[in-house]
Amino acid sequence: MQKEFIIIDGHRLETAWIGAEDARKASPLVLLHEGLGSISLWKDFPQRLAKATQRPLLVYSRYGYGESDVLTEPRLPSYMHHEALTVLPQLLDALEVTRPVFVGHSDGATIALIYAAESGRPVDAIVAMAPHEFVEEKTLAALREAREFYKTSDLPARLGRHHQDADRTFYYGWNDIWLSPEFRDWDIRALLPSITCPVLALQGIQDEYASMEQIDVIGRSIPGARLLKIDQCGHSPQRDQPQAVIDAIAGFLRV
């Protein structure tokens, strides 16, 4: 994996490609990480997925994550729309990606859905792992628990191995905005019927951050969407059941 840093929307972003350079423009996989994710936190999942699908793969750390620029301000409720409709189009244009296949996790899956619904740009397919379309009390309870755990555990040190400033990533980049009163009414369900590309939505049955309604609403709203509910799996399918996820994605893209 060869890393490259690129300036997008005024910030230096960490990017990396896996696979043949001459195939990058032809429907590469584009991985979009979760609210505490980064390139390094995907671990070996990108390499395994690229090999199983025989596709080139782009992975990057959003502003505030990994080795990208440190976040200097709190998020706004519109932060996922900004990532989907401002940052991601600029990044794909700079890297000459015209027809992406998005593989997103949590916040990253939501960003992919917003992009497909509102950008007006072509998307070959979306794999949405544990996406969020609206705020649930279950999500807020888990976020409050995560906040207390962060204060009393070694999580800051562990996150510090993957982010330049773990505190800003945790609070500014994720926990603060989700728990803020102004975010309580955030909801993108009305956008889903606008998505016309093939969609595979995956969720762990034991997801601690969301109910199955988060993917059931995709099944009701997007014609032809495929749903996969994975047992013995929490909020991170690519971590808890990586081979099942890789097999599902490879099969989905072969159809």
Disulfide bonds with the S-S distance in Angstrom:
none
